[in-house]
Amino acid sequence: MADQPSAQLRSRAATRLGWTPEAWRAVAGGYTPAARYRVSAGGRKAFVKAATTPLTGDMLRREAFAYQRVRAAFMPKLLGWEDHPTEPVLIIEDLSGATWPPPWDARCLDAALAGIDAMHRTPADLHPMAEAHTSAKRGWATVAENPAPFLALGMASSDWLTRSLPRLIEAEAQCRLDGPALCHFDLRSDNMCIAGSGVKFIDWAEACLGDARLDLGFWLPSLAFEGGPKPQEILPDAPDVAAWVSGFFAALAGLPDIPGAPFVRRVQREQLSTALPWAVDALGLGEL
């Protein structure tokens, strides 16, 4: 990512904002190579995200779709959007002054859980999960077809996998995917912050209508990895969700890096490291 934007991006952002940013500061972070900037002029501030690859362009279009259809206190203010064949641009309010966990103290955790609950109760005109995530059926059944990438991670033995796969596949098949809830499906600490008005969720590219338990369950492994409560402490008695979430990461974490998104596999491995013990505990699968 360039430290300074092109003249074209500067001009396009100014047109969308209705004011001309004087300072552009590149922002590190994220797991894709989209260009990210905090911009300001006097007391006015904004966050500008621009695509740099076909993948980031598609993700920005999906994110803009969600911003255009959902208005709620847990969403940042949409300040501007412009599609483009190669460099779509999304502009939202600057949240750099908010609290970005971890660490997860009681206040942050309570705010996040309240925000997630409010999100799940918010009506939204979005695609159902089956439409929005056509590849979401990867899981333990996929691992059964080709166990080598999962076993190469060294998180479980071949004997354990052979013994446990039937129960994991059965449990994940019982997990409900579709539902009426507004779901983010990419909840992690880098996608949420605590502002003065409450929690704010960012990066809405994966948003759709789905099952609230599954959306919550997808967040819990990363929360545990960052020192928060174990998943079963927040979502007890959910073997179906534990199996589905762990299977999702088990089927992906050992695959080669994604071109244009080189850090995604690392994050998936981190989440599998806490999702797998959750499934073991929920299903009584014994020592890994």
N, C-alpha and C positions, 0 to 999 in steps of 0.2 A: 504494500500500500504506500502511495506517495505521501510524503509529509505535507505537501501543499497540493490543493486541487487544481485542475485545469481551469483556464479562463472560461471555458464553456460551462463547467460545473458551477463556478462562481456566479455566472450570469443566470443560469437556470434556477439556482437556489434563491437568488435575490428576487427573481420574478415571482416565484411561488410564495415567498415570505412576505413580499410587499415592502421589504426594507433590505438594505445592502449590508451583509456581514463585513465587518472590518477585520476581525481576527478569525482565523481558521486553525484549530488545533487538532491534529490527528489523534485518534483514540485507539489504543491497542485493545485487543480482546476479541471475543467471538471465536467461533470455530470454522468460519468460512472467510475467504479473502475479500469480503465486501469492504469498501472504503468507508470509514466512519470518522466524522468530525464534530467537534463542538464548535459552534460559531457564535459570535457576539458582535454587538455594536452598541456602545453605551450600556444601558441597563437591559437591553434585549438579548435573549439567548435562545438557542435552538440546537437540536441534534440532527445532523444530516447523514444519511446512509445511502450510498450509491453502489450499484452493481459493478463488478469488474469482470465477471465470467458469466456464461450462460446459466450455470447453476444458481449463482447469487441473483441473477435477473429474475429467474422463475420464483425464487423464494421471496423476493421483494414484491412481486406481483401478487403472490398469495397473501402476504402480510397486508398489503394495501387493501385487498379484498375484504379482509377482516375488519380493518379500521373503518372502512366505508359502511359497514353493516352493523357495527356494534358501537354504542355510545354508553359508557359506564365510568364510574369513579375509579375503577381499578385499571382503566386504560389510560395511557398518556394521551395528551391532546394531540390530534393530528393537525399539523400546521401546513403541510403541503405534500402533494404527490404528483409525479409526472412520469408517465410511462415513456419508454424509449426503446428502440430496437436492441441496443446493446448496453445502455446505462440508465436504467430506471432510477429515480431518485425519490426517497421517502424522507420527510422531515417531521419530527415530533418534538414535543417539549423537552428541554434539557433537564435531566434528572440527576445531574452530577452532584447536587447538594443533598440528595437523599441518603439514607443509610442502606448500604449494600452488604447483607450478610454473605458469608459467615464472619464472625462467630454467631451462632444461633442462641440468643438468650430468650427468656420466656416472652418478652414483649414482642420480639421479631417473629417468633414462632406463632404466637397467638394472632398477630396481625396477618401473617401469611395464611393461616388456616381460615380465618374469617373472610379474607379476600377470595380464597378459593371457593368457599361455600357460596359467597355472593355471586361469583362468576357462574357457578353451576346452576344458580337459580335465575339467571338473566336470560330472557328470550333473545334469540338471535336467528337471523336468516342466513344460515351457512349450510354448506354441504354436509350430509351425514358421513360418518367415519368410513363406511364402506366405499363411498365415492372419493373421499379426500385422500384416503390412505390405502390404495389398492395393493401395496406390498406389505401391509401390516400383518399378514398372516404368517410371516416367518416366525418360527418358534421352535419348540422342542421337536416337533415333527420334522422340521428342516434339519435339526441337529442329528436326528436319527438317520436321515438319508446320507449325511456326510459328517460324521463326528470329528474328523481330524482337526478342523480349525478350532473348535471348542476345546478339545483335549490338549491342543498345543499351548493353550493359555496356562496350563498347569494348575487350574483351580479345582479339578476333581479327577479321580482315577477312572480308568476305563471300566473297571469292575463296578464302581458306583454308578456310572452312567448306564451301563447295561441293565443293572438291577432297578434303577430309578426311572428310566425313560417311560415305561408303560403308565406309571402313575402320573408323571409330569404331563404327558400328552393327554391323558384323560382329564386331568384337572384344567389344563389350559383350554380344552375344547368346551368346558362348561362356563368359561368366562364370557360375560356379556360385553359386546363391543359397541353396538349401536344403542342410542338412547336420545332423550330430548335435551340433555344438558349442554350448555356452552362449555366446550373443553379446549384447553390450551395445547395439551399433549407435547409440551416441551418445557415443562416447569423445572427449573433449576435455579440455583441462587443467582447466577449471572443474568437470569431473565426476570428477576423480581427485586424490588427495593421497597423501603418503607419511607414514604414521603409524609409531609405534614397532614395530608388528607387521608392517609392510610396506605395500604399496599398498592403498588403499581406493577403490572406485568407487561413485559416487552417481548419482542420477537414472536409475532403472531402467525408465522408462516404455516404452522401445523394445525391451526385452529379449525374446529369442525364441531358438529353435533355428535355426541357420543355418551358413553356411560360415565357418570361422575366418579364412581368407585375406581374405575380403571385410570382415569385422569389423575386422581389423587395418588393412586398406587404408583404411577410412573414417576412422581416426584420423590417418593419416600426413600428409594435407594440412594439418591444423591444427597438428600438431607442427612441420612445416616453416615454416608462417607465423609461428610463435613463435620461430624461430631454431634449431630442431632440425635433424637430418639431413634430406636430401631423401628423399621416399618410396622412390625406387629404391635407396637405400642400405640400407634395412631390408627391403624387399620387392622384390628384383630379379627380372627375367624374369617379370613379371606384367602383360602388356599387357591381358589381359582385365579384371583388377581396376582397372587405371588407367583404362581406357575406361569401365567401369561407374560408378566413383566420380565421375570428371569429368563424365560424362553426367548423373548424378543432380543435381549442383550446377548444371550448365549449364542444365538444364530448369527450375530453380526460382529461381535467384539473381536473375533479371531480372523476376520477377513482382511485382505489387503487394504491399505489406506485408500480413501476416496480421492480421486484427482480433484483438486480445487478445494478440498475440505480435509486437510491432513490431520487435524486434531480430533476428528469425530470418533475414531476408533479408540483413542486413549480415554475419552470420556465414557464410551460404552464399556470399556474394561473396568473403569472405576465403579460404574453403577452396577455392573454384574458382580463385583466383589462383595457388595452388600445385598443385592437382590437374590443371589444364589443361597446364602445362608437363610434368608427369609423363607424361600421355598422349601428348603430342607426342614426348617422348624415347623412350617405350616402343614407340611405333608408327612412329617415324621420319617424322613428318608435316611436317617443315620449318617455316619461319618463320611465326609467327602473323600 
